[in-house]
């Protein structure tokens, strides 16, 4: 049932009651738990939650000419190829900027002197507690890539405006990449640095 927001509405009130909770599966990256619950309507049910053991990190590198870099790889869960912004995971106890800098270097070989945190997001908040952050990386220097052994990556340098068009035409579908590219374009436009 949908209701209008009324004065004094308390966003912190949790209408769910947890009766029990048990981890059903875990590995070094995720844990999956099943909660027995009473839902907001008063009915009993179950809720499955995937908890991530890392923060999701995306980086939109943009050079002085308005170019960015996409990373292409075959995504096992989707069974399809995906073009994305450079991204990865950072341990929850580590500084997110430090982890983002490491990911950019590993996947693209790029180093950046200017970093701006442009987004905090939840990737699929109906089933996972994953929290993501996106950085705009500028004032770039080139170096060598250092991909992980499980990664078979391709790099694509293109104007940021073209990457945004790939979002708009649904060729880029990764949620963090969609949000990151659109947010980066908006940030640069607000600064008066309209990407070419």
ZAKOL-111621 format. One record per atom (N, C-alpha, C, CB): residue in three letters; x, y, z. Coordinates in steps of 0.2 Angstrom, whole numbers, padded with zeros to 4 digits, always signed. Glycine has a CB too. Layout:
! residues N
ALAXYZ...
END
This chain:
! residues 196
UNK+0004-0006+0000UNK+0000+0000+0000UNK+0004+0006+0000UNK-0005+0000+0006UNK+0003+0011-0004UNK+0007+0017-0005UNK+0003+0022-0001UNK+0008+0019-0012UNK+0007+0026+0003UNK+0005+0032+0007UNK+0008+0038+0005UNK+0005+0030+0014UNK+0005+0044+0006UNK+0008+0050+0005UNK+0013+0052+0012UNK+0003+0056+0004UNK+0018+0055+0011UNK+0022+0057+0016UNK+0019+0063+0020UNK+0029+0060+0014UNK+0018+0061+0027UNK+0015+0066+0031UNK+0020+0070+0036UNK+0010+0063+0036UNK+0019+0076+0038UNK+0023+0079+0043UNK+0025+0075+0049UNK+0020+0086+0045UNK+0031+0075+0051UNK+0033+0071+0056UNK+0035+0063+0055UNK+0028+0071+0062UNK+0035+0062+0048UNK+0036+0055+0046UNK+0043+0053+0048UNK+0035+0054+0038UNK+0044+0047+0051UNK+0050+0045+0054UNK+0054+0040+0049UNK+0050+0042+0061UNK+0058+0042+0045UNK+0062+0037+0041UNK+0066+0032+0044UNK+0066+0041+0036UNK+0068+0033+0050UNK+0072+0028+0054UNK+0068+0022+0057UNK+0076+0032+0059UNK+0061+0023+0057UNK+0057+0017+0059UNK+0057+0011+0055UNK+0050+0020+0060UNK+0059+0005+0057UNK+0060-0001+0054UNK+0053-0005+0055UNK+0066-0005+0056UNK+0049-0006+0050UNK+0043-0009+0050UNK+0043-0017+0050UNK+0038-0007+0045UNK+0049-0019+0049UNK+0051-0027+0049UNK+0053-0029+0056UNK+0056-0028+0043UNK+0050-0035+0057UNK+0052-0038+0064UNK+0056-0045+0062UNK+0046-0040+0068UNK+0062-0045+0064UNK+0066-0051+0063UNK+0065-0056+0069UNK+0074-0050+0062UNK+0063-0062+0067UNK+0062-0068+0072UNK+0068-0072+0073UNK+0056-0072+0070UNK+0072-0073+0067UNK+0078-0077+0068UNK+0082-0075+0061UNK+0077-0085+0068UNK+0089-0077+0062UNK+0093-0075+0056UNK+0098-0081+0056UNK+0096-0068+0057UNK+0100-0083+0050UNK+0105-0088+0050UNK+0109-0088+0043UNK+0102-0095+0050UNK+0116-0088+0043UNK+0120-0088+0037UNK+0119-0095+0034UNK+0127-0086+0039UNK+0117-0094+0027UNK+0116-0101+0024UNK+0123-0102+0020UNK+0110-0100+0019UNK+0127-0097+0018UNK+0132-0098+0013UNK+0137-0092+0014UNK+0130-0099+0006UNK+0144-0094+0014UNK+0148-0088+0013UNK+0155-0090+0010UNK+0150-0085+0020UNK+0158-0085+0007UNK+0165-0086+0004UNK+0169-0080+0006UNK+0164-0088-0004UNK+0175-0079+0003UNK+0179-0073+0005UNK+0176-0066+0002UNK+0185-0074+0001UNK+0170-0066-0002UNK+0168-0060-0005UNK+0161-0059-0002UNK+0168-0061-0012UNK+0157-0064-0001UNK+0150-0063+0001UNK+0148-0068+0007UNK+0145-0064-0005UNK+0142-0066+0010UNK+0138-0071+0014UNK+0131-0070+0013UNK+0140-0069+0022UNK+0127-0075+0013UNK+0120-0075+0011UNK+0117-0078+0018UNK+0119-0080+0005UNK+0112-0074+0020UNK+0108-0076+0026UNK+0101-0076+0024UNK+0110-0071+0032UNK+0097-0080+0028UNK+0090-0080+0028UNK+0087-0078+0034UNK+0088-0088+0026UNK+0083-0073+0034UNK+0079-0071+0040UNK+0072-0073+0040UNK+0080-0063+0040UNK+0070-0076+0046UNK+0063-0077+0047UNK+0060-0070+0049UNK+0061-0083+0052UNK+0055-0067+0046UNK+0052-0061+0047UNK+0045-0060+0048UNK+0055-0056+0042UNK+0043-0055+0051UNK+0036-0053+0051UNK+0036-0046+0047UNK+0033-0051+0058UNK+0033-0046+0041UNK+0033-0040+0036UNK+0029-0034+0039UNK+0031-0043+0029UNK+0030-0029+0035UNK+0026-0023+0038UNK+0018-0024+0038UNK+0028-0017+0033UNK+0016-0029+0034UNK+0008-0030+0035UNK+0006-0035+0040UNK+0006-0032+0028UNK+0011-0037+0044UNK+0010-0042+0049UNK+0011-0049+0047UNK+0003-0041+0052UNK+0012-0051+0041UNK+0013-0058+0039UNK+0020-0061+0040UNK+0011-0058+0032UNK+0020-0067+0041UNK+0026-0071+0042UNK+0029-0072+0035UNK+0026-0077+0046UNK+0036-0072+0035UNK+0039-0074+0029UNK+0047-0075+0029UNK+0038-0069+0023UNK+0050-0075+0024UNK+0057-0076+0024UNK+0060-0070+0020UNK+0060-0083+0021UNK+0066-0068+0022UNK+0070-0063+0018UNK+0077-0065+0017UNK+0069-0056+0021UNK+0079-0066+0011UNK+0086-0067+0010UNK+0090-0061+0008UNK+0087-0072+0004UNK+0096-0061+0011UNK+0101-0055+0011UNK+0108-0057+0009UNK+0101-0050+0017UNK+0110-0054+0004UNK+0117-0055+0002UNK+0121-0049+0005UNK+0118-0056-0006UNK+0126-0051+0009UNK+0130-0046+0012UNK+0137-0046+0009UNK+0131-0047+0020UNK+0140-0040+0007UNK+0146-0040+0004UNK+0152-0039+0009UNK+0146-0034-0002UNK+0157-0042+0008UNK+0163-0041+0012UNK+0168-0035+0010UNK+0167-0047+0013UNK+0166-0032+0004UNK+0170-0026+0002UNK+0165-0021+0000UNK+0174-0028-0005UNK+0168-0015-0001UNK+0164-0009-0003UNK+0165-0009-0011UNK+0167-0002+0000UNK+0160-0008-0015UNK+0161-0007-0022UNK+0163+0000-0024UNK+0154-0009-0026UNK+0168+0000-0028UNK+0172+0006-0030UNK+0172+0007-0038UNK+0179+0006-0027UNK+0170+0012-0040UNK+0170+0014-0047UNK+0174+0020-0048UNK+0163+0014-0051UNK+0177+0021-0054UNK+0181+0027-0055UNK+0180+0029-0063UNK+0189+0025-0054UNK+0179+0035-0063UNK+0178+0038-0070UNK+0184+0043-0071UNK+0171+0042-0071UNK+0189+0040-0075UNK+0195+0044-0076UNK+0193+0048-0082UNK+0201+0040-0078UNK+0195+0055-0082UNK+0194+0060-0087UNK+0200+0064-0088UNK+0188+0064-0086UNK+0203+0064-0094UNK+0209+0068-0096UNK+0207+0075-0098UNK+0213+0064-0101UNK+0212+0079-0099UNK+0211+0086-0101UNK+0208+0087-0107UNK+0218+0089-0101UNK+0207+0082-0112UNK+0204+0082-0118UNK+0197+0080-0118UNK+0207+0078-0124UNK+0195+0078-0112UNK+0188+0075-0111UNK+0187+0068-0112UNK+0183+0079-0115UNK+0192+0064-0113UNK+0192+0057-0114UNK+0191+0053-0107UNK+0198+0054-0118UNK+0188+0047-0108UNK+0188+0043-0102UNK+0190+0036-0104UNK+0181+0042-0099UNK+0191+0031-0100UNK+0192+0024-0101UNK+0187+0019-0099UNK+0199+0022-0098UNK+0185+0015-0103UNK+0181+0009-0101UNK+0185+0003-0101UNK+0175+0009-0106UNK+0182-0002-0096UNK+0185-0008-0096UNK+0180-0014-0098UNK+0188-0010-0088UNK+0182-0018-0103UNK+0178-0023-0105UNK+0180-0030-0102UNK+0178-0023-0113UNK+0175-0034-0100UNK+0177-0041-0098UNK+0170-0045-0098UNK+0179-0041-0091UNK+0171-0051-0099UNK+0165-0056-0099UNK+0163-0057-0092UNK+0167-0063-0102UNK+0157-0055-0090UNK+0154-0056-0084UNK+0151-0063-0083UNK+0149-0050-0082UNK+0154-0067-0078UNK+0151-0074-0077UNK+0144-0074-0075UNK+0155-0077-0072UNK+0141-0070-0070UNK+0134-0071-0068UNK+0129-0069-0074UNK+0133-0067-0062UNK+0131-0065-0078UNK+0127-0063-0084UNK+0128-0067-0090UNK+0128-0055-0086UNK+0133-0070-0091UNK+0135-0074-0097UNK+0135-0069-0103UNK+0130-0080-0098UNK+0138-0063-0102UNK+0139-0059-0107UNK+0144-0054-0106UNK+0132-0055-0109UNK+0147-0051-0112UNK+0152-0046-0111UNK+0149-0039-0109UNK+0155-0045-0118UNK+0153-0036-0105UNK+0151-0030-0102UNK+0157-0024-0102UNK+0149-0031-0094UNK+0155-0018-0105UNK+0159-0012-0104UNK+0157-0008-0098UNK+0158-0008-0111UNK+0162-0007-0094UNK+0161-0003-0088UNK+0166+0002-0086UNK+0161-0009-0082UNK+0165+0006-0081UNK+0171+0010-0079UNK+0175+0006-0075UNK+0168+0016-0075UNK+0182+0008-0074UNK+0186+0004-0070UNK+0183+0003-0063UNK+0193+0007-0069UNK+0183-0003-0060UNK+0180-0004-0054UNK+0182-0010-0050UNK+0172-0004-0054UNK+0181-0011-0044UNK+0183-0016-0040UNK+0180-0016-0033UNK+0190-0017-0040UNK+0183-0020-0029UNK+0181-0020-0022UNK+0186-0018-0017UNK+0178-0026-0020UNK+0185-0014-0012UNK+0189-0012-0007UNK+0187-0015+0000UNK+0190-0005-0007UNK+0192-0018+0004UNK+0190-0020+0010UNK+0186-0015+0015UNK+0196-0023+0014UNK+0181-0017+0018UNK+0177-0012+0022UNK+0182-0008+0027UNK+0172-0015+0026UNK+0187-0011+0029UNK+0191-0007+0034UNK+0196-0003+0031UNK+0195-0012+0039UNK+0197-0003+0024UNK+0202+0001+0021UNK+0199+0008+0018UNK+0205-0003+0015UNK+0203+0013+0018UNK+0201+0019+0015UNK+0198+0018+0008UNK+0206+0025+0016UNK+0192+0021+0007UNK+0189+0019+0000UNK+0194+0023-0006UNK+0182+0022+0000UNK+0196+0029-0004UNK+0201+0032-0009UNK+0207+0028-0011UNK+0202+0039-0007UNK+0210+0025-0006UNK+0216+0021-0007UNK+0214+0015-0011UNK+0219+0019+0000UNK+0208+0012-0010UNK+0206+0006-0014UNK+0205+0008-0021UNK+0200+0003-0011UNK+0202+0014-0022UNK+0200+0016-0029UNK+0206+0018-0033UNK+0195+0023-0028UNK+0211+0021-0029UNK+0217+0022-0033UNK+0221+0016-0035UNK+0222+0026-0028UNK+0221+0011-0031UNK+0223+0004-0033UNK+0220+0001-0039UNK+0223-0001-0027UNK+0213+0001-0038UNK+0209-0001-0044UNK+0210+0002-0051UNK+0202-0001-0042UNK+0211+0009-0051UNK+0212+0012-0057UNK+0219+0010-0060UNK+0212+0020-0056UNK+0224+0010-0055UNK+0231+0008-0058UNK+0231+0001-0060UNK+0236+0008-0052UNK+0228-0004-0057UNK+0227-0011-0059UNK+0224-0012-0066UNK+0224-0015-0054UNK+0218-0009-0067UNK+0214-0010-0073UNK+0216-0006-0079UNK+0207-0009-0071UNK+0219+0000-0077UNK+0220+0005-0083UNK+0228+0007-0084UNK+0216+0011-0083UNK+0231+0006-0078UNK+0238+0009-0078UNK+0238+0016-0076UNK+0242+0007-0084UNK+0233+0019-0076UNK+0232+0027-0074UNK+0233+0028-0067UNK+0225+0029-0077UNK+0237+0034-0066UNK+0237+0037-0060UNK+0234+0044-0060UNK+0245+0038-0057UNK+0231+0046-0055UNK+0227+0053-0055UNK+0230+0057-0049UNK+0220+0052-0055UNK+0231+0063-0051UNK+0233+0068-0045UNK+0226+0071-0042UNK+0237+0074-0048UNK+0221+0071-0045UNK+0215+0075-0043UNK+0209+0069-0042UNK+0213+0081-0047UNK+0206+0069-0036UNK+0201+0064-0035UNK+0195+0067-0032UNK+0204+0058-0030UNK+0189+0066-0034UNK+0183+0069-0032UNK+0178+0063-0031UNK+0180+0074-0036UNK+0176+0062-0024UNK+0170+0057-0023UNK+0164+0060-0025UNK+0170+0055-0015UNK+0161+0057-0031UNK+0155+0060-0034UNK+0148+0056-0032UNK+0156+0061-0041UNK+0149+0050-0029UNK+0143+0046-0028UNK+0143+0041-0023UNK+0140+0043-0035UNK+0138+0040-0019UNK+0137+0035-0015UNK+0131+0031-0017UNK+0137+0037-0007UNK+0131+0025-0018UNK+0125+0021-0020UNK+0124+0014-0017UNK+0125+0021-0028UNK+0118+0012-0018UNK+0117+0005-0016UNK+0115+0001-0023UNK+0111+0004-0011UNK+0119-0004-0024UNK+0118-0007-0031UNK+0112-0011-0032UNK+0124-0012-0031UNK+0109-0014-0027UNK+0103-0018-0028UNK+0099-0019-0021UNK+0104-0025-0032UNK+0097-0014-0018UNK+0095-0014-0011UNK+0089-0018-0009UNK+0094-0007-0009UNK+0086-0022-0014UNK+0081-0026-0012UNK+0084-0033-0010UNK+0076-0027-0017UNK+0090-0034-0012UNK+0093-0041-0010UNK+0100-0041-0007UNK+0093-0045-0016UNK+0103-0035-0008UNK+0110-0034-0005UNK+0111-0028-0001UNK+0115-0035-0011UNK+0116-0028+0004UNK+0118-0022+0007UNK+0124-0019+0004UNK+0119-0024+0015UNK+0126-0021-0002UNK+0132-0018-0005UNK+0131-0010-0005UNK+0133-0021-0012UNK+0137-0007-0003UNK+0137+0000-0004UNK+0143+0002-0008UNK+0139+0003+0003UNK+0141+0006-0013UNK+0146+0008-0018UNK+0148+0016-0018UNK+0144+0006-0025UNK+0154+0017-0021UNK+0156+0024-0021UNK+0159+0025-0028UNK+0161+0026-0015UNK+0158+0031-0031UNK+0161+0032-0037UNK+0165+0039-0037UNK+0156+0033-0043UNK+0171+0038-0040UNK+0176+0044-0040UNK+0177+0046-0047UNK+0183+0042-0036UNK+0178+0053-0047UNK+0180+0056-0053UNK+0188+0057-0053UNK+0177+0063-0055UNK+0192+0054-0057UNK+0199+0055-0057UNK+0201+0059-0063UNK+0202+0047-0057UNK+0205+0064-0061UNK+0208+0069-0066UNK+0215+0070-0065UNK+0204+0076-0065UNK+0218+0074-0070UNK+0225+0075-0070UNK+0229+0069-0070UNK+0227+0080-0064UNK+0228+0065-0076UNK+0230+0058-0076UNK+0237+0058-0079UNK+0226+0055-0081UNK+0241+0052-0077UNK+0247+0050-0079UNK+0246+0043-0081UNK+0253+0051-0074UNK+0250+0041-0086UNK+0250+0034-0089UNK+0255+0030-0086UNK+0250+0034-0096UNK+0253+0023-0084UNK+0258+0018-0082UNK+0256+0012-0084UNK+0258+0018-0074UNK+0259+0006-0081UNK+0257-0001-0083UNK+0251-0003-0079UNK+0263-0005-0082UNK+0247-0007-0083UNK+0242-0011-0079UNK+0244-0016-0075UNK+0236-0013-0084UNK+0240-0018-0070UNK+0242-0024-0066UNK+0236-0028-0064UNK+0245-0021-0059UNK+0233-0031-0069UNK+0226-0035-0068UNK+0227-0041-0064UNK+0223-0037-0075UNK+0222-0043-0060UNK+0222-0049-0056UNK+0222-0055-0061UNK+0216-0049-0051UNK+0223-0061-0058UNK+0224-0067-0063UNK+0217-0069-0065UNK+0227-0072-0059UNK+0212-0067-0062UNK+0205-0069-0065UNK+0203-0064-0070UNK+0200-0070-0059UNK+0206-0059-0071UNK+0203-0054-0076UNK+0207-0054-0083UNK+0205-0047-0073UNK+0202-0054-0088UNK+0204-0054-0095UNK+0201-0048-0098UNK+0202-0060-0099UNK+0205-0042-0097UNK+0202-0035-0098UNK+0204-0032-0105UNK+0204-0031-0092UNK+0200-0028-0107UNK+0201-0024-0113UNK+0200-0017-0111UNK+0197-0026-0120UNK+0204-0012-0114UNK+0203-0005-0112UNK+0201-0002-0118UNK+0210-0002-0110UNK+0196+0003-0117UNK+0193+0007-0123UNK+0194+0014-0121UNK+0186+0005-0124UNK+0198+0018-0124UNK+0198+0026-0123UNK+0193+0029-0128UNK+0206+0028-0124UNK+0189+0033-0125UNK+0184+0037-0129UNK+0182+0043-0126UNK+0178+0032-0131UNK+0179+0048-0130UNK+0177+0054-0126UNK+0171+0052-0121UNK+0174+0059-0132UNK+0171+0056-0116UNK+0166+0055-0111UNK+0159+0055-0113UNK+0167+0060-0105UNK+0158+0060-0118UNK+0151+0061-0121UNK+0149+0054-0125UNK+0152+0067-0126UNK+0154+0051-0128UNK+0152+0045-0131UNK+0151+0039-0126UNK+0158+0042-0136UNK+0154+0039-0121UNK+0153+0034-0115UNK+0146+0035-0113UNK+0158+0034-0110UNK+0144+0042-0112UNK+0137+0043-0109UNK+0132+0041-0115UNK+0136+0051-0108UNK+0133+0042-0121UNK+0129+0039-0126UNK+0128+0032-0126UNK+0131+0041-0133UNK+0133+0028-0124UNK+0133+0021-0123UNK+0128+0019-0117UNK+0140+0018-0122UNK+0128+0023-0112UNK+0123+0022-0107UNK+0116+0023-0109UNK+0125+0027-0101UNK+0115+0029-0113UNK+0109+0031-0115UNK+0106+0026-0120UNK+0109+0037-0118UNK+0110+0022-0124UNK+0108+0017-0129UNK+0108+0010-0126UNK+0112+0017-0135UNK+0109+0009-0119UNK+0109+0003-0116UNK+0114-0002-0118UNK+0102+0000-0117UNK+0120+0001-0120UNK+0126-0003-0122UNK+0130-0004-0115UNK+0130+0000-0127UNK+0130+0001-0111UNK+0133+0000-0104UNK+0127-0001-0100UNK+0137+0006-0102UNK+0127-0007-0096UNK+0121-0008-0092UNK+0123-0009-0084UNK+0118-0015-0094UNK+0129-0010-0083UNK+0132-0010-0076UNK+0129-0004-0072UNK+0139-0011-0076UNK+0126-0005-0066UNK+0123+0000-0063UNK+0128+0005-0060UNK+0119-0003-0057UNK+0134+0003-0058UNK+0139+0008-0055UNK+0141+0012-0061UNK+0144+0004-0051UNK+0142+0009-0067UNK+0145+0013-0073UNK+0140+0018-0075UNK+0147+0008-0078UNK+0133+0016-0075UNK+0128+0020-0078UNK+0128+0026-0073UNK+0121+0017-0078UNK+0128+0025-0067UNK+0127+0031-0062UNK+0134+0035-0062UNK+0126+0028-0055UNK+0139+0032-0062UNK+0146+0035-0062UNK+0147+0040-0068UNK+0151+0030-0062UNK+0145+0037-0074UNK+0146+0041-0080UNK+0141+0047-0081UNK+0145+0037-0086UNK+0135+0046-0079UNK+0130+0051-0079UNK+0132+0057-0074UNK+0123+0049-0078UNK+0134+0054-0068UNK+0136+0059-0062UNK+0142+0063-0064UNK+0137+0055-0056UNK+0147+0060-0067UNK+0153+0063-0069UNK+0152+0068-0074UNK+0159+0058-0072UNK+0148+0067-0079UNK+0146+0071-0084UNK+0143+0078-0081UNK+0142+0068-0090UNK+0138+0076-0077UNK+0135+0082-0073UNK+0139+0086-0069UNK+0129+0079-0069UNK+0144+0083-0065UNK+0149+0087-0061UNK+0153+0091-0066UNK+0153+0082-0057UNK+0156+0088-0071UNK+0160+0092-0076UNK+0156+0098-0079UNK+0163+0088-0081UNK+0150+0097-0081UNK+0146+0102-0084UNK+0145+0108-0079UNK+0139+0099-0086UNK+0143+0106-0073UNK+0142+0111-0067UNK+0148+0115-0066UNK+0140+0108-0061UNK+0154+0112-0067UNK+0161+0116-0067UNK+0162+0120-0073UNK+0166+0111-0065UNK+0158+0119-0078UNK+0159+0123-0084UNK+0164+0119-0089UNK+0162+0130-0083UNK+0166+0113-0087UNK+0171+0109-0091UNK+0166+0104-0095UNK+0176+0105-0086UNK+0162+0106-0100UNK+0158+0102-0103UNK+0162+0097-0107UNK+0153+0106-0108UNK+0161+0090-0106UNK+0165+0085-0110UNK+0163+0085-0117UNK+0163+0078-0107UNK+0168+0084-0121UNK+0167+0084-0128UNK+0164+0078-0130UNK+0174+0085-0132
END
